[in-house]
């Protein structure tokens, strides 16, 4: 299953300017701050006025109950 999340508020000192044209910074934010497992991140990109789109792949039913997924769901717009 593929899931798409839109993040509009950043935590731990990250800003939209930090990540605007830097895919490495976007993925680093997802892994370090949002605690998304690296292997689940399919793509990231900045869209619109400061929104981070996170595309996850290979999400199974058990993972939607894990803390990182629940937190990501809560933070998404």
C-alpha positions as a printed Julia matrix, in Angstrom:
77×3 Matrix{Float64}:
  0.0    0.0    0.0
  1.21   3.51  -0.82
  0.41   6.46   1.44
  0.84  10.19   0.83
  1.13  12.71   3.66
  1.32  16.49   3.53
  3.24  18.14   6.37
  2.75  21.86   6.96
  4.32  22.36  10.41
  7.93  21.44  11.07
  9.42  20.4   14.4
 12.85  20.43  16.06
 14.05  23.66  14.49
 13.52  22.66  10.86
 12.0   25.26   8.54
 10.66  25.25   5.02
 13.76  27.15   3.93
 15.97  24.32   5.22
 14.26  21.8    2.98
 12.97  23.71  -0.03
 15.44  22.46  -2.66
 17.21  19.8   -0.61
 15.82  16.27  -0.92
 18.5   15.02   1.48
 17.27  17.45   4.17
 13.66  16.4    3.49
 14.47  12.72   3.9
 16.67  13.43   6.92
 13.77  15.26   8.57
 11.47  12.32   7.87
 13.92   9.79   9.3
 15.35  11.74  12.24
 12.39  13.8   13.42
  9.33  11.91  12.21
 11.05   8.55  12.8
  9.86   7.08   9.5
 11.88   3.99   8.58
 14.16   4.83   5.65
 12.97   1.87   3.59
  9.37   3.14   3.72
 10.15   6.54   2.16
  9.45   6.41  -1.56
  9.73  10.14  -2.3
  9.65  13.6   -0.75
  9.13  17.02  -2.28
  8.17  20.53  -1.31
  4.84  21.6   -2.78
  2.73  24.74  -2.64
  3.61  27.32  -0.03
  5.85  25.35   2.28
  4.2   21.95   2.39
  6.29  18.79   2.49
  4.79  15.87   0.58
  5.95  12.49   1.86
  5.17   9.39  -0.2
  5.53   6.1    1.63
  5.59   2.68   0.0
  5.04  -0.88   1.12
  3.0    0.02   4.19
  1.34  -3.03   5.65
 -1.64  -3.21   7.97
  0.48  -3.73  11.1
  2.51  -0.57  10.48
 -0.46   1.78  10.56
 -0.65   1.16  14.3
  3.02   1.94  14.95
  3.92   5.18  16.74
  5.72   6.76  13.78
  2.74   6.2   11.45
  0.2    7.46  13.99
  2.34  10.57  14.61
  2.71  11.18  10.88
 -1.06  10.89  10.44
 -1.6   13.4   13.22
  0.89  15.91  11.76
 -0.34  15.76   8.2
 -2.57  18.46   6.8
